[in-house]
Amino acid sequence: MLLLLTFGIAVGAAVVFGGMVRRLAPTIGAVVPPRADRWHEQPTPTMGGIAIAAATLIGFLAVLLRPDLLPWLDTWLPVPIA
């Protein structure tokens, strides 16, 4: 059950952060303009990885709120650090 809850939290955060990045990227110029060798016809935001990384960290923080899972921390700690 905790796995599904953590996954749901991370997916929800990715959707929220993805929307934020999609709106923020054009204002700061973080877009790829359309080119003849690309399939998109409008400028495409390029900061989606930031949204996914932030959502992953939020998922890990949700797990850290459970003290009974801390013995597994040494196994999974390298993932958010990476």
PyRosetta script that sets phi, psi and omega in degrees:
from pyrosetta import init, pose_from_sequence

init()
pose = pose_from_sequence("MLLLLTFGIAVGAAVVFGGMVRRLAPTIGAVVPPRADRWHEQPTPTMGGIAIAAATLIGFLAVLLRPDLLPWLDTWLPVPIA")
pose.set_psi(1, -40.0)
pose.set_omega(1, 179.5)
pose.set_phi(2, -63.4)
pose.set_psi(2, -36.2)
pose.set_omega(2, 178.8)
pose.set_phi(3, -62.1)
pose.set_psi(3, -44.2)
pose.set_omega(3, 178.8)
pose.set_phi(4, -66.3)
pose.set_psi(4, -39.5)
pose.set_omega(4, 178.4)
pose.set_phi(5, -64.2)
pose.set_psi(5, -44.9)
pose.set_omega(5, 178.7)
pose.set_phi(6, -63.1)
pose.set_psi(6, -43.1)
pose.set_omega(6, 177.9)
pose.set_phi(7, -61.6)
pose.set_psi(7, -43.1)
pose.set_omega(7, 178.8)
pose.set_phi(8, -62.7)
pose.set_psi(8, -40.9)
pose.set_omega(8, 178.0)
pose.set_phi(9, -63.9)
pose.set_psi(9, -44.6)
pose.set_omega(9, -179.4)
pose.set_phi(10, -66.3)
pose.set_psi(10, -40.7)
pose.set_omega(10, 178.7)
pose.set_phi(11, -65.5)
pose.set_psi(11, -44.1)
pose.set_omega(11, 177.9)
pose.set_phi(12, -60.6)
pose.set_psi(12, -42.3)
pose.set_omega(12, 178.1)
pose.set_phi(13, -65.8)
pose.set_psi(13, -37.7)
pose.set_omega(13, 178.9)
pose.set_phi(14, -64.8)
pose.set_psi(14, -39.4)
pose.set_omega(14, 178.5)
pose.set_phi(15, -65.3)
pose.set_psi(15, -45.0)
pose.set_omega(15, -179.9)
pose.set_phi(16, -65.3)
pose.set_psi(16, -49.8)
pose.set_omega(16, -179.3)
pose.set_phi(17, -66.6)
pose.set_psi(17, -34.1)
pose.set_omega(17, 177.4)
pose.set_phi(18, -62.5)
pose.set_psi(18, -42.9)
pose.set_omega(18, 176.2)
pose.set_phi(19, -63.5)
pose.set_psi(19, -40.3)
pose.set_omega(19, 178.3)
pose.set_phi(20, -64.1)
pose.set_psi(20, -44.3)
pose.set_omega(20, 180.0)
pose.set_phi(21, -65.0)
pose.set_psi(21, -39.4)
pose.set_omega(21, -179.6)
pose.set_phi(22, -61.8)
pose.set_psi(22, -35.3)
pose.set_omega(22, 178.3)
pose.set_phi(23, -82.6)
pose.set_psi(23, -32.0)
pose.set_omega(23, -176.5)
pose.set_phi(24, -79.8)
pose.set_psi(24, -36.4)
pose.set_omega(24, -173.6)
pose.set_phi(25, -55.9)
pose.set_psi(25, -46.2)
pose.set_omega(25, 179.6)
pose.set_phi(26, -64.1)
pose.set_psi(26, -30.7)
pose.set_omega(26, -178.7)
pose.set_phi(27, -71.4)
pose.set_psi(27, -25.4)
pose.set_omega(27, 178.5)
pose.set_phi(28, -104.6)
pose.set_psi(28, 4.1)
pose.set_omega(28, 176.6)
pose.set_phi(29, 82.0)
pose.set_psi(29, 18.2)
pose.set_omega(29, -179.5)
pose.set_phi(30, -92.7)
pose.set_psi(30, 62.7)
pose.set_omega(30, 179.6)
pose.set_phi(31, -133.7)
pose.set_psi(31, 156.9)
pose.set_omega(31, 174.6)
pose.set_phi(32, -102.9)
pose.set_psi(32, 121.2)
pose.set_omega(32, 179.4)
pose.set_phi(33, -72.2)
pose.set_psi(33, 155.4)
pose.set_omega(33, 178.0)
pose.set_phi(34, -63.2)
pose.set_psi(34, 141.4)
pose.set_omega(34, 176.5)
pose.set_phi(35, -136.0)
pose.set_psi(35, 165.3)
pose.set_omega(35, -177.9)
pose.set_phi(36, -65.7)
pose.set_psi(36, -29.1)
pose.set_omega(36, -177.8)
pose.set_phi(37, -91.7)
pose.set_psi(37, 10.0)
pose.set_omega(37, 178.5)
pose.set_phi(38, -116.1)
pose.set_psi(38, 158.7)
pose.set_omega(38, -178.0)
pose.set_phi(39, -87.9)
pose.set_psi(39, -20.4)
pose.set_omega(39, -176.3)
pose.set_phi(40, -80.7)
pose.set_psi(40, 150.0)
pose.set_omega(40, -178.1)
pose.set_phi(41, -108.4)
pose.set_psi(41, -5.9)
pose.set_omega(41, 178.6)
pose.set_phi(42, -126.8)
pose.set_psi(42, 159.0)
pose.set_omega(42, 176.3)
pose.set_phi(43, -56.3)
pose.set_psi(43, 137.2)
pose.set_omega(43, -175.6)
pose.set_phi(44, -113.4)
pose.set_psi(44, 125.8)
pose.set_omega(44, 177.6)
pose.set_phi(45, -62.1)
pose.set_psi(45, 146.6)
pose.set_omega(45, -175.5)
pose.set_phi(46, -119.2)
pose.set_psi(46, 14.2)
pose.set_omega(46, -176.2)
pose.set_phi(47, -108.5)
pose.set_psi(47, 24.4)
pose.set_omega(47, -178.4)
pose.set_phi(48, -63.4)
pose.set_psi(48, -29.5)
pose.set_omega(48, 178.9)
pose.set_phi(49, -62.9)
pose.set_psi(49, -32.6)
pose.set_omega(49, 177.9)
pose.set_phi(50, -64.6)
pose.set_psi(50, -42.1)
pose.set_omega(50, 179.4)
pose.set_phi(51, -64.5)
pose.set_psi(51, -41.7)
pose.set_omega(51, -179.3)
pose.set_phi(52, -68.2)
pose.set_psi(52, -41.4)
pose.set_omega(52, 178.4)
pose.set_phi(53, -63.5)
pose.set_psi(53, -42.7)
pose.set_omega(53, 178.9)
pose.set_phi(54, -64.2)
pose.set_psi(54, -40.5)
pose.set_omega(54, 178.8)
pose.set_phi(55, -65.5)
pose.set_psi(55, -38.0)
pose.set_omega(55, 177.4)
pose.set_phi(56, -63.2)
pose.set_psi(56, -44.0)
pose.set_omega(56, 178.7)
pose.set_phi(57, -63.9)
pose.set_psi(57, -37.4)
pose.set_omega(57, 177.5)
pose.set_phi(58, -65.8)
pose.set_psi(58, -37.8)
pose.set_omega(58, 175.3)
pose.set_phi(59, -61.6)
pose.set_psi(59, -41.7)
pose.set_omega(59, 177.6)
pose.set_phi(60, -67.7)
pose.set_psi(60, -36.6)
pose.set_omega(60, 177.8)
pose.set_phi(61, -64.6)
pose.set_psi(61, -35.0)
pose.set_omega(61, 177.4)
pose.set_phi(62, -63.2)
pose.set_psi(62, -37.0)
pose.set_omega(62, 177.9)
pose.set_phi(63, -70.4)
pose.set_psi(63, -36.3)
pose.set_omega(63, -179.1)
pose.set_phi(64, -66.0)
pose.set_psi(64, -17.8)
pose.set_omega(64, 177.7)
pose.set_phi(65, -73.8)
pose.set_psi(65, -7.9)
pose.set_omega(65, 178.1)
pose.set_phi(66, -101.9)
pose.set_psi(66, 102.1)
pose.set_omega(66, -177.2)
pose.set_phi(67, -63.4)
pose.set_psi(67, -24.6)
pose.set_omega(67, 179.9)
pose.set_phi(68, -71.7)
pose.set_psi(68, -13.1)
pose.set_omega(68, 178.7)
pose.set_phi(69, -95.8)
pose.set_psi(69, -2.8)
pose.set_omega(69, -176.8)
pose.set_phi(70, -63.1)
pose.set_psi(70, -26.4)
pose.set_omega(70, 174.4)
pose.set_phi(71, -60.8)
pose.set_psi(71, -24.8)
pose.set_omega(71, 178.0)
pose.set_phi(72, -83.6)
pose.set_psi(72, -4.6)
pose.set_omega(72, -175.0)
pose.set_phi(73, -59.9)
pose.set_psi(73, -38.3)
pose.set_omega(73, -179.2)
pose.set_phi(74, -65.4)
pose.set_psi(74, -23.6)
pose.set_omega(74, 178.1)
pose.set_phi(75, -79.4)
pose.set_psi(75, -40.4)
pose.set_omega(75, -172.8)
pose.set_phi(76, -100.5)
pose.set_psi(76, -11.0)
pose.set_omega(76, -177.5)
pose.set_phi(77, -59.4)
pose.set_psi(77, -35.8)
pose.set_omega(77, 178.7)
pose.set_phi(78, -62.1)
pose.set_psi(78, -23.5)
pose.set_omega(78, -177.8)
pose.set_phi(79, -65.7)
pose.set_psi(79, -54.7)
pose.set_omega(79, 179.0)
pose.set_phi(80, -69.7)
pose.set_psi(80, -26.1)
pose.set_omega(80, 177.7)
pose.set_phi(81, -67.6)
pose.set_psi(81, -38.6)
pose.set_omega(81, 179.7)
pose.set_phi(82, -66.2)
pose.dump_pdb("model.pdb")
